[in-house]
Amino acid sequence: MSDAGTRANLPEYSVSEVSAALKRTVEDAFPFVRVRGEVSKVTFQSSGHVYFDLKDDLAVLNAVCWRMTAQRLKVKPQQGLEIVCTGRISTYAGSSRYQLIVDQVELAGLGALMALLEERKKKLAAEGLFAQERKRKLPFLPDVIGVITSPTGAVIRDIMHRLEARFSRHVLLWPVAVQGERAASELVAAIRGFNAIRPGAAVPRPDLLIVARGGGSIEDLMAFNDEAVVRSVFEGTIPLISAVGHETDTTLIDFVSDMRAPTPSAAAEMAVPVRAELLAQTLDLERRFIRCFSARMDEKRRHLAQTARILPRAEQVLAGSRQRLDFAGGRLNSGLRRNVQEHGRTLTKIGSQLRPNLLINRFAYIRERNAALARSLTQAQRTRLRQLSEQVVAVARVMDSVSFRSVLERGFVLVRGEEGKIRRRAETVLGGETLALTFADGVRTAVAVGPAAPKTKRRSKKPEDEQDSLF
């Protein structure tokens, strides 16, 4: 058979059919794989998908992590990081390439994890998050302590036991997951939540925070190395003690916290003093104060007694002053007489210099002036009284003109019923009703003649806001 006949017997495939067949073949052959490599060319799309390459010395493998999976990753792909990706191999028909669909990302060994933490530590330290001068002093005796830890572990029981043994305080527990995918976000929410409480709110604002967790591997403690957790501690205003792991465990939250405790129990000991020791110290200070006060008072008494012995007696001190007072009293009478005599001579001399006629004329002028002022005042009072009388008369005329009395003078009568109300209409007067008729010169009583008015059933007034029934 010729080559032309052989080619005629081969089936023809479209590009899409070949791509689909390759996709099924590759996915069936590699449904679940773990690939180790170095990350390069990381791209975070606005849609939430993450694209990157895994490479080693000889090859490069494209990788993609879909948005929902990327949100759950504990380790985010970073340039130059060595990781182990778990997923499946597939193809992308749009560019005729195969790629790894990533479901999980892990660090490739402890060395890579430590390198990642060291790089993150250097970055945060360069921003000043670990500076010693920004660390706050812990309160001596906080009224309220906020604890951020798991509600079911032994950590919270150890903290409460140590607080009860040393100095019982009001404790607020914010339960969080201390490892796993939700741990970092819940830690951030708890730290920011406690700092958001305002003084005087229904829930008391803590004076001190304790972030605690028991021991574990470095992977278990990764939530406390999360950059968002470290920044939330830095942004807070409440002093914070970190007590994560055992004494040898170190996380990034330890560097940014105001105080690091080797264990959760040690954090409780740092938070409050021992009540019994405070009482003993107070009693000791009280005894020392009493001793010092008594010794000082004794010293002052001795000094006062010594000073009193060298001071002169009161009689000696006042003797000279008393004698001077007696001499002054003896000279007082003669001095007063001489003063009166001197003023009398002065007055006589001044009186001889005055002219009597001038004084008489002055007094006459003052009398005439006072008389003129009295006449002017009397005239002004009479004029004012006359004006007020004219105003009163004018007002009286106006009142008479508008008074109903003037109407009665013209022959009209004011009719009132038995209850005293004015009757303006004849139809409101009932037969046999006693009426009061007011004339211009007095009041007379009359009885109305005529049929009694029919009684009408008054309709009850409904409230304005009540709606009539439709039935």
Secondary structure, DSSP 8 states (H G I E B T S, - for coil): --HHHHHHHS----HHHHHHHHHHHHHHH-SSEEEEEEEEEEEE-TTS-EEEEEE-SS-EEEEEE-HHHHHH-SS---TT-EEEEEEEEEEETTTTEEEEEEEEEEESSHHHHHHHHHHHHHHHHHTTTT-GGG-----SS-SEEEEEE-SSSHHHHHHHHHHHHH---EEEEEE--SSSTTHHHHHHHHHHHHHH--TTSSS---SEEEEEE----TTTTGGGG-HHHHHHHHH--S-EEEEESSTT---HHHHHSSEE-SSHHHHHHHHS--HHHHHHHHHHHHHHHHHHHHHHHHHHHHHHHHHHHHS--HHHHHHHHHHHHHHHHHHHHHHHHHHHHHHHHHHHHHHHHS-HHHHHHHHHHHHHHHHHHHHHHHHHHHHHHHHHHHHHHHHHHHHHHHSHHHHHHTT--EEE-TTS-B--SGGG--TT-EEEEE-SS-EEEEE--S-------------TT------
